[in-house]
Amino acid sequence: MPAAPPVLLSDRQTEVLKWAAAGKSRGVTADIMNISEAAVDDHFRRIFKKLNCNDKVVAVLRAMSSGIIHL
């Protein structure tokens, strides 16, 4: 069976995941990235779709196991 294609996240989506992995709330993430909380939520919706999940913890774990983010 062929391997699944790699998941491609935008730089901003990857940054949102890194802040989530560091334990930052969406409000703090928004402040750090100088974007709105709604934009953080939108990034997470797109991340969840790409990583086939609906939870931030699962998204972070999948991103780490896929080598998308590192702690």
Summary of the structure (lengths in Angstrom):
residues: 71
radius of gyration: 11.9
end to end distance: 30.7
largest distance: 43.6
contacts: 175
relative contact order: 0.21
helix: 62%
strand: 0%
